[in-house]
Amino acid sequence: VVDIRKLYAQTGMFTFDPGFTSTASCESGLTFIDGGEGILLHRGYPIDQLAEQSSFMEVAYLLLNGELPSPGEFDDFQYTITRHTMVHEQLKTLYNGFRRDAHPMAIMCGVVGALSAFYHDSTDITDPVQRKIASHRLIAKMPTIAAMAYKYSIGQPFLYPENSISYTGNFLRMTFGVPAEPYEVNPVVEKAMDRIFILHADHEQNASTSTVRLAGSSGANPFACIAAGIACLWGPAHGGANEAALNMLHEIGTPDKIPEYIARAKDKEDPFRLMGFGHRVYKNFDPRAKVMKETAAEVLETLGVDDPIFDVARELEQIALNDEYFIEKKLYPNVDFYSGVILSAIGFPTTMFTALFALARTVGWVAQWNEMISDPEQRIGRPRQLYTGPTMRDYVPLGSR
Ligand code: ACO
């Protein structure tokens, strides 16, 4: 009998790192995070400066191309993106096959994966020009696809994109507009939405981005890879946390109930966690959460929304930040803690929250995918494992068992 564990000794060294807490899977020049200091940089630019002064389209250009665009480059990029916003007419039939109450993320996994059945030219990943076109198609079509998922769920007709307005304004119009009426984009809402997109654009090797890279490492086409990223993002420990955080705040309901939930989060016998709190990399304030909190206050004021849930969120944050358990474990609000308050004030149902995250993160996914495929040293991703099953044994025929 061979002891399989002994075989490891003969196959060379490898590290055992469950959850990849300390293993870099790639080199990347896109995004830098200093989790201890709460710093996030895209191509060297701090996230708060980008959120305050830039636009989502500009950040998309920056992540894809490495530098901020000149005015001419920016115009060309916007023009290209707005010329790819439409989806193939036959995709409508695909939507019609879903149940009306299907989760938008379920629809998006299917529809984005299905794009590879429509854009055959973009599936040739060996051609850099096709890779660029595929990237532009994905970034441009995500707002259309997400808005269609929403419209389908409420039984309203789909709206075609209107390419004369901004990327974000167009998304808001396709989501909240109706064909028979003109739709005025509220500039404060547009700015807030654009900022939310910037804050979600990329975040180095998080679970969904790693999924996109791993899928892409085998040579899979970009639409399939992004569909894989969407599937991973859906989980409540990742992109699904914004939906879960708002549901939790509603469940808490009033500030007097907060201590009860804090106690539950600390109780190791209770699986409950404070959603929107904690992060694998940030052991300090998530810099995106700070911008999100300010944006929430601005949006609620502009829209005249007096949402008691925002008070619950602020109070919960204060209590948690002064609690020994959260201090010791370095648990701070993450990007998802306040985003739900803003999105629900704008009018999105909670089921759309993660779909919006997917829309924005598509920029990071395609930028990371391009970076990986362009690397001449790129190899298929193939993690190892530490085998814990039975050692080698002889097969026993069915009748003798
Ligand atoms: N509430 C209560 N306790 C928590 C929380 C929380 N939100 N997060 C972590 N902890 C505790 C854990 O129980 C663990 O305690 P222990 O040391 O006594 O076992 C310790 O803090 C470390 O937690 P891990 O789960 O080991 O940390 P990990 O890095 O694996 O997980 C994660 C990070 C998944 C984000 C986690 O903090 C969590 O589940 N948070 C809530 C979900 C959430 O908000 N996710 C969004 C992340 S941001 C994003 O994806 C965009």
Boltz pocket constraint, residues with backbone or C-beta under 6 A from the ligand:
constraints:
  - pocket:
      binder: B
      contacts: [[A, 19], [A, 236], [A, 237], [A, 238], [A, 239], [A, 241], [A, 265], [A, 266], [A, 272], [A, 273], [A, 274], [A, 275], [A, 276], [A, 277], [A, 278], [A, 279], [A, 280], [A, 281], [A, 329], [A, 331], [A, 334], [A, 335], [A, 336]]
      max_distance: 6.0
